[in-house]
Amino acid sequence: MKLRRHILIFFGQLFLIFVLAFAPFGAGFIINNVRPEWFISPVARSALILLVSAYYLNIWLFALAIFVDYYLDAWVVTDSRVIDIQQDGLFSRTVAELELSRIQDITSDIKGIIPSMLNYGNVHIQTAGETKRFKFEQVPNADHVRNKLMALVEKNRVENPIRPQSNNL
């Protein structure tokens, strides 16, 4: 399995980008009614164009960061391990892996009205060791993912039983 956050999470963040993209139009309308001389003066007009250009450049950078974070955050589940790939900003990535044989507990939670209606939530994987608790955030069909992971863990335990070590001295 290869998992990502639910696509609705990405579209929700894109909606924020669109709201921010249309904010200068509202500000321009207000400025035009309150201070129309700002659009007439060549110096003020140049300064406004520079500010609005810098603003839209930041909007594009913010949109790119949101897309990169959504697209490159992934969880991969194979028949022997779980791989957690977390993108932290544009130029930082953390990759962690966990063998299925080390998994002790898998829980899923779906909290809220919209996640319940659209069936997405979090899946938590707990191990006995010192490793951090793995968390698949806002994945579609969280209960199905948990059930599939549990089946893989049981299959792994049957195929690769833990053999007790002998004390031959």
C-alpha angles and dihedrals in degrees: 000000000000113000135191134171117285111279090236089069089058092046091049090056090045089055088059089052091053092049090050091046092058095044094089090058090057091045090049091052092051093045091048090055097042103033110016091164089072089070093046100050110084093216094049091043091052091048091050091049090050092048094047091047092051089047093054091045088056090047090054091048090049090049091050091050091050092050094047091048092049097043100042098042102092143151121212122197118194130174091268108028149014119234121201115198114187122183110207107192123320100305107030129078133174122200121189130173135196130193115235090231090065095055114109105167137019121188133173129201132190112190126181140027099274095045089049093050094045094037103234131130147129129301117204122200118196127194133190094236133078093271118118121260110269114230127192102202124213096342121168116255095011093179092051090049090051092049092048091048091050090051091050091049092050091046090050091050092051093047095042109031117187108251117213113240117241121230100228107166 
